[in-house]
């Protein structure tokens, strides 16, 4: 028989992602609907360790659905990686009266939640919030759609300058281990080449692609580079290599950086966060634990942390083929 849940804690952890505030709002309001107390912990696991929290009710989360970032703030806690740190966190949440936790973040957050449940038996549900979209068990993570649209908007503006000055722009986007942002934004923005960590296309292929673009009459080009791409040590080294081998190109580099994490979340991310977090509350009340809730084929589904922490879903190689055709 599932133990009665009277108080649910929520936190955001790891890199911030647009839509996290919509997720916090959904947890607080679902708790209010089911007459359950809701506690928000500041700075993720570190806030649990320090007992740094706030009571959240339906009114305290008004007007945050459209805000980027996270009102609960986010951090990576070295102390939580130790048994002593996790014990402090467990003692604090028990003192406060928290019966279960909803963790909004990425794979590092879920690893911490899995260990926390195994050591102290506190029910945990994970909600995927990361712009990288690299979590197994869901087609989309909270923040990914907004980040894509931010990148598209930036590349559209860069292309105006590239066309005006006949330049080749290397645009670096986030994605140290996953190329979802680069691949999808590259196709959406009409990039001539897309470089991602999952596919080592090689320097020779890149040079030939750019030569082909020149021969076809293109006077400017956009190359989207995931920060984890393996061709060069970094995007600047890659740009220098192209300059040395293709002197006819006027090469520039733009690193979009942390602007991809910011901004008001899209309708898709607000809706996704709302769906996942209402279901997360309901799963806890129904006695579920140690799982992640996600969206598969537009249906809410849940996956064990063991499955969710396996290698994330692969990139869509069909998009690479489409990109090659459309960059002709």
N, C-alpha and C positions, 0 to 999 in steps of 0.2 A: 504494500500500500504506500502510495506517494505521501511524503510528509507535507504538511500544510505550509504553503508559502504566504507569509504575511508582509514580507518586505523584500524588495528586489533592488539590488545595486546595479548601477550602470557606469561605465567608464569608456573613454576613448584612448587609444594607445598607438604608438608608432607614428609614422608620418601622417599629418593631417590630410583630410580629403574632403572636397566639397560634398555636402550632404550629411556630414556627421551631425550637424545641429538638427537636421530634419529627423535623424535617427534618434537622438536624445529626446526630442519632442514626442516622437511616437511611443517610446518606452514610457515616458512620464504620463502621457495621456491614456495609454492602454492600462497602466497601473491604476490611474484614477477611475477609469471605467469599471475595473474589476475590484475596486475598493482595496487596493494593495498599496502600502507605503513604498515610495520610490526615493532612493538615495543616489545622488550623483557624486562620484569621486573625482577630485581634481588630479590632473597629471598622471592618469593611468594607474599602474601598479604602485607607483611611488606614493600616490595619494592614499591608497589602501594601507600601505605600510605606516604612513604618518597619521592616519585617521583624519585626513583633510577632506571634508565632504560637505554637501549641501542637500537639504531636503528639496525634492522637486515635486511640484503638484501641477495640475492642468494649467494654472494661470502663470506660473513661474517660467514656463517655456513658450509664452506667447511671442509672436513676431520673430522667432528665430529660424523658421523654416527656410527663409530666403537668404540667410546669412552663411557666408563661407566660414572656414575654420571650424573651431569647436569651442563652445562656451566652457566646457570642462577642461580645456587645454589638454595637451598631450606631451608625453615624455617617454624616454626609454630608461628603465630602471635597472642599474647594475645590481643594486641590493636585492631585488626580487629574484635574481638568478641564484641566490644562495638560499639554502634551507632556512637559515635564521631569518632572512628577510621575508620569505614566504610565511614563516610562522608568525612574525609580527603582523603581517597583513591579515592572516586568518584570525588572530586574536582580536584585532581592531574591529573587523566586520562583525564578529560574534558579539562583541561588546555593544556595538551600535544596534544590533538586532537584525542584520541582513541575513536572509535565509538562502539567497541565490544571487548569481551575478550574470549580467549580460555584458560581454566584452566586444567592443566595436574596434576593429583593426585588421591587421594582416596576419601572415603566418607566424611571426614572432609573438604576437599577442595570443594566438591560439595555442602555441607551444606552451606558453606560460600558464594559460588557463587549463590545459590538459594536465600538466604536472600539479597544479594547485588542487584540482579535483581529486587526483589520485592520492595526494598526500593528506588532504583534510576533509574530503568527502563533501565539499560545498558544491551544489549543482551549478553548472556553468553552461551558458549558451553563447556561441560565437556568432557575430554578425560581420561579414566581410566588408571592410571599409579601406580601400587603397586605390590610388589612381592607376596602379600598374595592371590591374585585372589579372593577376597571376595566381589566383587561388582556385584549387580544384573544388568541385562540388557546387559551382555556380557559373552561369554564363557571363554574368556581369557583377562587378563589385561597385560599391557606393563610391562615387567620385570619378570613375573612369569616363563616363559620358561627358561630364563637365570638362575634364582635362582635355579630351579629344577636341571639343568645340573651341576651347581656348587656343589650342595649337593650330587648328584650322584657321581661326581668325588671324593669328599672328603670321602664318605662312602666306595667307592672302595679301596681307599688307607688305610683307617682304617681297613677294612677287612683283608688286607694283614698282618697287625700287630696282629689282633685278632687271625687269623689262626696260625701264627707263635708261639704265646705264650699261646694258648688255653684260650683266655679271652672272657668275655662278655663285650661288649661296649654298653653303653647308649649314643646315639648321639642326642643331642637336636638341633632342627631346629626352625626357626622363625614360628610364627603362634599363636599369643596370643588368638585370638578369632576364628580362622579358621584353619582347619587341612589339607588344600590342599597340601601344600609342604610336610608335613610329610607322608601323605597317598600315594601320587604318587611317591615320591622318595623312600619310603619304599618298595613299590612293585617293582619299577625299580631296586633297589639295592639288592633285595632279602632278606630283613630284616625278622628276625624270629618273630618279634612282632612290631606293630605300635600303638602308643598311641596318640590320638587326642582329642581335647576338645568336639567335637560333640558326642563322644561315651565314656561313663565312663565304661571301661571294668572291673575295679575292681582289687584289689591287688591279690585276690585269683586266678583269672583267669590268671593273669600274671605269678604267681609262678607255676601254673600247666602247663602252656605253656612251661616255661623254663625247668621244670622237664621232660616233654614229649620230649623236644629236647635232653636232656641228655640221656634219655632211648633209643632214636633212634640212638644214636651213634655220635651226634654232639659234637665236642670238643670246639667250639667257637660259639658265637652268636652276632647278631646285633639287638638292639632294638632302633627304631627311635621314638623320643618323641617330639611332638609339645610343644612349651614353654607354651601353655595355657592348657595343659592336666590337668585334675582334680584329678588324682589318688593320687599324692603326692604334697606337697607344692612346691617342685622344683625337678629337676632331681637328685640332689645330695642326697636329702632325700630318693628318690626312690631307688637309688643305695645302700644306707646304709641299707634299708629295705631288699633288695634282698640278700645282703651280710650276714645279720643276719639270714635269713631263709634258704638260700641255700649256706652254707659255702664252698661247693665244687667249686663254681664259683669264678674266679678271676675277679672282677668287676672293670671297668674303665669308666670314663665319659669324653665325648668330647662335648663342646658347640661350635657350628660353628659360632654363633653370626653374626656380621655385614659383615663378608666376603661374606655372601649370597647376599648382596646388590650390591657388586662391580663386576668389570670385564667387558670385552667387551660383548655387547649383542649378542645373537644368531641371526641367519638369521631370525628365526620366529619373534623375538621381533622387529627387524629392519623393517621387512615387515609390521607387525601389526601396529607399530607406524606410518609408512608412510601412510598406507591406512586410518587409523582413522583420522589423522591430515589433510590430503588433503580434506577428506570429511567434517571435522569440518569447514574448511575455506569456502567450497562451501555451507554448510548449512547456515552459517552466511550471505553470499552474497545473498542467496535465501530468506532471511527474517526469518529464524528459530531462536529460542532463548529458553533459560531455559531448555535445554535438554542435555543428555549425548549420545555420539556416541560410539557404541560398535560393537563387532563381534559375530553374532549368526549363527550357522551352516554355517560358512565360508562366510557369507554375512554381509556387513556393515549394521547396523540397529541403530535406535536411540530411546531413551527412555526418558520420562520426568524425571526431577530430583525427583519428588515425587515417581515415581515407582523405579527409580534407587537407592534411599536411603532406600528402604524397605530392609528387611533381604535378604542378598545375596543368590545366588543359593546354594542349599545344596550339600554336598559331595556325591560322587558316592559310595553308599553302596555295589554295586557289587564288587568294588575293595577290600573292607574288606573281602568279601567272598573268592575272588581270593587269597588274602594274606594268609588266613587261610589254604587253600588247598596247596599252594605252599611252606608254611613253614614246611610242614610235614617232 
